[in-house]
Amino acid sequence: MGTEPTETCDMHVSQTVCAVSGKLATEYCPVETVTQQSILVIPPEHALRTVEPETLATVFPHAFLDMPDMTQLSQLAPGTLEYEQYYCPIHSQLWYDQQQQQLIFQQPGVYYPQGDAPVTSDVQDEYTALITRTQAFLSDPYTVLDDYARNRLQMLMAELQRAIILGDQYEISVRFVELRNMLESYGG
């Protein structure tokens, strides 16, 4: 009766969002954290652009500035700042790998690396803590590393995880020391 909307709202978009980060969900976000939500996309010419970013985040926690279309978003490379601007930076492949590693350590039984003495849970916790610390350092948006350093840390972490899975005590020891020293040299 004359009060129906006459324009379409193009600022609200329904997307799959991670409830933990408030950003677009990735394939690594646990199912229980993924929800379908309406997000606010604020175009460049809108008056909300004049609001301080901290205030905007408080009032509109699921707001995005200049969100590209889904085709452009799907082409962003994980681990880049642009990717983490839109996608959940918490549930990454590194996070997923860590979760898988913890599941391995939670299995009943004792690990016997190549017939050596059993690896105790304290030692496993030390390995896991270093991996967790490295993942946090790499995921921190304020960590500034060149590609070589970032790739080297990721490679050493993956090698340590692989050695743990295989139970190779010598490789575990070597990779643990290498990763710890490199992480500390970069301030992590």
C-alpha positions as CSV (number, residue, x, y, z in Angstrom):
1,M,0.0,0.0,0.0
2,G,2.7,2.4,-1.0
3,T,5.2,1.5,1.8
4,E,6.9,-1.4,0.1
5,P,10.6,-0.9,-0.7
6,T,11.2,0.4,-4.2
7,E,15.0,-0.2,-4.2
8,T,17.1,-3.3,-3.8
9,C,19.7,-3.3,-0.9
10,D,23.1,-4.2,-2.3
11,M,24.9,-3.6,1.0
12,H,23.7,-6.8,2.7
13,V,25.0,-10.1,1.3
14,S,24.4,-13.6,2.7
15,Q,27.7,-15.5,3.1
16,T,29.1,-18.4,5.0
17,V,31.0,-16.9,8.0
18,C,33.2,-18.3,10.7
19,A,31.6,-17.4,14.0
20,V,35.0,-17.3,15.7
21,S,36.7,-14.8,13.5
22,G,33.6,-13.1,12.0
23,K,35.1,-13.4,8.6
24,L,34.3,-15.5,5.6
25,A,34.7,-19.2,6.4
26,T,37.4,-21.3,4.9
27,E,37.5,-25.0,4.2
28,Y,39.4,-25.4,7.5
29,C,36.8,-23.8,9.8
30,P,35.1,-26.4,12.0
31,V,31.6,-27.1,10.9
32,E,30.3,-26.1,14.3
33,T,31.7,-22.6,13.8
34,V,30.3,-22.0,10.3
35,T,27.0,-20.1,9.9
36,Q,25.2,-18.4,7.1
37,Q,25.0,-14.7,8.0
38,S,24.1,-11.4,6.4
39,I,27.3,-9.3,6.1
40,L,27.4,-5.6,5.4
41,V,29.5,-4.5,2.4
42,I,30.1,-0.7,2.6
43,P,30.7,0.8,-0.8
44,P,33.4,3.6,-1.2
45,E,30.9,6.4,-1.6
46,H,28.8,5.5,1.5
47,A,28.7,7.9,4.5
48,L,29.7,5.0,6.9
49,R,33.2,5.3,5.4
50,T,33.7,8.4,7.4
51,V,33.3,6.5,10.7
52,E,36.5,5.5,12.6
53,P,37.4,1.8,11.8
54,E,37.3,0.8,15.5
55,T,33.9,2.3,15.9
56,L,32.7,0.7,12.7
57,A,34.0,-2.7,13.8
58,T,32.1,-2.3,17.2
59,V,28.8,-1.3,15.6
60,F,29.0,-3.5,12.5
61,P,31.3,-6.4,13.4
62,H,30.5,-8.2,10.1
63,A,31.1,-5.2,7.9
64,F,33.5,-5.3,4.9
65,L,34.9,-2.4,3.0
66,D,35.1,-2.9,-0.8
67,M,34.4,-6.6,-0.8
68,P,35.3,-8.0,-4.2
69,D,32.9,-10.4,-5.9
70,M,33.2,-14.1,-5.1
71,T,35.2,-14.9,-8.3
72,Q,37.9,-12.4,-7.2
73,L,37.8,-13.6,-3.6
74,S,38.2,-17.2,-4.6
75,Q,41.5,-16.3,-6.4
76,L,43.1,-14.7,-3.4
77,A,46.1,-16.7,-2.1
78,P,45.9,-18.0,1.5
79,G,48.3,-16.4,3.8
80,T,48.4,-13.1,2.1
81,L,47.2,-9.9,3.9
82,E,44.4,-9.4,1.3
83,Y,43.2,-13.0,1.9
84,E,43.1,-12.5,5.6
85,Q,41.2,-9.2,5.2
86,Y,38.2,-11.3,4.1
87,Y,38.8,-14.9,5.1
88,C,39.1,-16.4,8.6
89,P,42.8,-16.1,9.6
90,I,42.3,-18.4,12.6
91,H,41.3,-21.7,10.9
92,S,44.1,-22.0,8.3
93,Q,45.8,-25.1,6.9
94,L,48.5,-24.7,9.6
95,W,45.7,-24.7,12.3
96,Y,44.1,-27.8,10.7
97,D,47.5,-29.6,10.6
98,Q,48.0,-28.8,14.2
99,Q,44.6,-30.2,15.1
100,Q,45.5,-33.4,13.3
101,Q,48.8,-33.6,15.1
102,Q,47.0,-33.2,18.4
103,L,44.7,-36.1,17.5
104,I,47.7,-38.2,16.8
105,F,49.2,-37.4,20.3
106,Q,45.8,-38.1,21.9
107,Q,45.9,-41.7,20.6
108,P,46.3,-44.3,23.3
109,G,49.7,-45.9,23.5
110,V,53.3,-44.8,23.6
111,Y,55.4,-43.7,20.7
112,Y,58.6,-45.6,20.2
113,P,60.8,-43.7,17.7
114,Q,62.9,-46.3,15.8
115,G,63.3,-48.6,18.8
116,D,64.6,-45.8,21.1
117,A,63.1,-44.9,24.4
118,P,59.5,-43.9,24.4
119,V,58.6,-40.3,23.7
120,T,56.9,-39.0,26.8
121,S,53.9,-36.7,26.8
122,D,56.0,-33.9,28.2
123,V,58.3,-34.1,25.2
124,Q,55.3,-34.3,22.8
125,D,53.9,-31.2,24.5
126,E,57.2,-29.4,23.9
127,Y,57.1,-30.3,20.2
128,T,53.5,-29.3,19.9
129,A,54.1,-26.0,21.8
130,L,56.9,-25.1,19.3
131,I,54.6,-25.9,16.4
132,T,51.8,-23.8,17.9
133,R,54.2,-20.9,18.6
134,T,55.5,-21.1,15.0
135,Q,51.9,-21.1,13.6
136,A,50.9,-18.2,15.8
137,F,54.0,-16.2,14.7
138,L,53.3,-16.9,11.0
139,S,49.6,-16.0,11.4
140,D,50.3,-12.8,13.2
141,P,49.5,-9.9,10.8
142,Y,52.3,-7.9,12.4
143,T,55.0,-10.5,11.6
144,V,57.1,-9.1,8.8
145,L,59.0,-11.9,7.0
146,D,60.3,-12.1,3.5
147,D,59.1,-15.1,1.4
148,Y,62.2,-17.1,2.0
149,A,62.0,-16.8,5.8
150,R,58.2,-17.6,5.8
151,N,58.7,-20.6,3.5
152,R,61.6,-21.9,5.5
153,L,59.7,-21.7,8.8
154,Q,56.7,-23.5,7.2
155,M,59.0,-26.1,5.8
156,L,60.8,-26.8,9.0
157,M,57.5,-27.0,10.9
158,A,56.1,-29.5,8.3
159,E,59.4,-31.5,8.5
160,L,59.1,-31.6,12.3
161,Q,55.4,-32.7,12.1
162,R,56.4,-35.4,9.6
163,A,59.2,-36.7,11.8
164,I,56.8,-36.8,14.8
165,I,54.3,-38.8,12.8
166,L,57.0,-41.2,11.6
167,G,58.5,-41.4,15.1
168,D,62.0,-40.7,13.8
169,Q,63.7,-39.4,17.0
170,Y,66.9,-38.3,15.2
171,E,64.9,-36.2,12.7
172,I,62.6,-34.9,15.5
173,S,65.6,-33.7,17.4
174,V,67.3,-32.1,14.4
175,R,64.1,-30.4,13.1
176,F,63.1,-29.2,16.6
177,V,66.4,-27.5,17.2
178,E,66.4,-26.0,13.6
179,L,62.9,-24.7,13.9
180,R,63.4,-23.3,17.5
181,N,66.6,-21.5,16.5
182,M,65.2,-20.1,13.3
183,L,61.9,-19.0,15.0
184,E,63.9,-17.2,17.8
185,S,66.2,-15.6,15.2
186,Y,63.1,-13.9,13.6
187,G,61.8,-12.8,17.0
188,G,59.1,-15.5,17.4
